[in-house]
């Protein structure tokens, strides 16, 4: 079985320098969605016919299993498939897909391929507003006799609601024969793939139709408006799948998954959360409103409070993060770690039961177990040219407004008094201070504003 994906269109109505098939839906290029679905079917040959955007399209989604075929000039869908013919296995079936129709299910295409074993199979759907689509013309017995494009249709034919999706499957030998007989004698002076329907009818080859579960599967993209509509359809589909797996969503209409979201049992996700890349939420994770989580693993029972941002990080079980916390790449938290309001962590490892609950920056650090980091603490990890590591050993207590000038080590059980600037290692089980002696000046008055 061969699959040909047509991805050469310019997409003028997108008004964008980005090729149409590279615009994203659910965090992935339109064309990537189609390719992934095609791979599920296990084709012998998987050909991408590209044109507009050229190497940008190829570079963005290239892979060893793809055969790239350039269509230049672009003279219609029939002409596009002609370019792929030399790369198709002659035996078996060829399936034609479109790079801007990303939501097709593999099950729908499997049904279409089954119908095409000894026939030409066309995927059709009925639309309330079929404007712009080619219409399926049937005879009195209900048999398909041809497909007419919108611009070539009569007024009567334009009232037909059953439309051609452009997605067809047929024996490859027949495809090669009929493509060689296509003509561009039409309003667009293009070679329409749909003209092979009439050839099949004339040759006595059965023309069968199959239908998707929902019309949204075959929706394509020609404008930013349609792209946004498709995004909502995709997100609703993802939300329904999550809920069927047992995830509780505060509002299925207010979640955005731009990648892969894997959830355990009894996960709760509040409104307006965004998940990017691959995110794993283990059992009983609670995600508060407006969190952004990217390429992260959140351990069982952890809670992400509102407006927390997590990227390329690991949160262990029973963690408490946020609100307004930021975990940057390289952060790894063990079980029961608390990271609170306006705390930023970067490239740091926290052992179990440690806390940084308020207004802190901890970067390039190794933090032991049961450490308490007070408000206003920062690790001074960058000297303007190089970065250095801070080590805080088990059971240390870091007082508020402390600066740890790396490289430096705080020993096990050590205490740093509030306002300390630590430039040398703090010994274990010792109180370390570095602040000036406190004095009071009697009679001192604040400066007064000068009258103008």
PyMOL commands that set and color helices and strands:
alter all, ss='L'
color gray80, all
select helices_A, chain A and resi 12-14+20-22+30-40+54-61+77-87+106-115+150-152+157-159+172-179+193-202+215-218+224-244
alter helices_A, ss='H'
color red, helices_A
select strands_A, chain A and resi 2-7+24-25+28-29+45-50+67-70+93-98+120-126+135-138+144-148+162-171+207-210+248-249+255-263+268-269+273-281+286-287+292-294+297-298+303-304+309-311+314-315+320-321+326-327+332-333+338-341+344-346+349-350+355-358+361-363+365-367+372-373+378-380+390-392+397-398+403-405+408-410+415-416+421-422+431-432
alter strands_A, ss='S'
color yellow, strands_A
deselect
rebuild
show_as cartoon
